[in-house]
Amino acid sequence: MHGANSMAVPLIELKHITRIYRVGESELRALDDVSLSIEAGEFVAIMGSPGSGKSTLMNVCGCLDQPTSGQYLFEGMDIAHLDEPALARIRGERLGFVFQSFNLLPRTSAVENVALPLFYSPSGPSRRSERLQRARAIFRERYRGRGRSVATEKPARLTPWRRGGSYRSLCASLPDS
């Protein structure tokens, strides 16, 4: 493929990634020679049987774990050379996860659960406030006329479909910056 985007640096590029866990004399190869390229704006699903390395791959991609060997480039930058504060900045400012089990705080509303990472953002209070207002507006627009607002409901009171679908919809709609 040729064109303006052919020179773009992939958002995530894994080259021959291996992740080995060692316990005593035992060795478990969670990832074995994995290569992957993800472009900005691309949607990717990681699927596989239990124990196939999906969580390990997500932990490596999310800068939560380091590969045993291979190279991980995030926006063209080799993450192997970054210290923990730099990795934390990437996690806080550039990466986001929607977990399969949702990991929701049961005593806070849907919009508060989604907005929680904004309070740890270095972009300052005015930017956080703006994004929180945007999150509330998205909830109001999407769930108008469906009874009590999903945005103000506590997760324990939502049906599993509304709990998952609503949160995924909101997460996908939040602006990147």
Secondary structure by P-SEA (a helix, b strand, c coil): cccccccccccbbbcbbbbbbbcccccccccccccccccccbbbbbbbcccccaaaaaaaaaccccccbbbbbccccccccccaaaaaaaaacccccccccccccccccaaaaaacccccccccaaaaaaaaaaaaaaaaaacccccccccccccccccaaaaaaaaaaaaaacccc
